[in-house]
């Protein structure tokens, strides 16, 4: 499944590097794109537990989520 997260404080390539480095440790997800202009992180995940890990890790490293959108298997948006 795919998710899109709107992230606070995402404003430079340094931020992008920190997020990629830390989220790469979570084996249940795969980062698809980080868009600095829109301040979004797109990723694929295997379980709800993986989403919780992403939320916790982003908060821990200083990039809390503003909004979170996930797509269900039928590609419908769920907020």
N, C-alpha and C positions, 0 to 999 in steps of 0.2 A: 504494500500500500504506500501511497505517497502523502507527504505532509509538507506544509509551507508554514514557516514561523516568521513573524515580524519581530525583529530583535532591537532592543534599545542599545544605544552606544555603538552601533555597527557603522563606522564611518571611515575606515582606512584599510589598506592592505595588511597592516600589522594586525588589526582586529580579525580580519579574515584568516590570517595565518594562525592566530591563537585558537580560534574556533575550530579550524580544521585539525590542528594538532591534538586538541583535547577530545573532540568528538570521534576522531579516528580510533580511539581506544575502545569505543563502544562497538562490539562486534555485530550487534543486531541491526545496525543501520548502515546506509550508504549515502554519503553526501552527493547530491546531484548538482547543486548550484548555490553560490552565495552571491547575491546581487547587492552591491554597495549602494546604488542609487535608490533602490526600493527598500533597503535594509531588511532583506529577506534571506532565509535559508530554506532551500528545498532539499528534502531527503526522502529516501525510501526506508521503510521499517518493517519488521517482521511481527511485532507484537505491541500491545498497549504498554507492556513493561519497558520496551525500548523507548517509547515516547517519554515516559516518566524519567528514564535515565538521561535523555537529552535535556529535558527541562531542568533537572537537578544540576547537571554539569554546566549548562549555560549560566544558571544563577550563581553557581559556585565561582566561576571565572569572571563574573562581572558583566555578563550580557543577558540580563533577564528578558523573558518573552513579553512582548506587548500584546500579541494576539497569536492564535494558533488555529490553523485550518488544516483539516485532514480530508483526504479523499477516500471514500470507501471502495471496495472492490468493483463496484459498478460505475466508478468515476464520478459519483455525486458528492458535492461538498457537504461536509458536516462540520459545524462550528461548536 
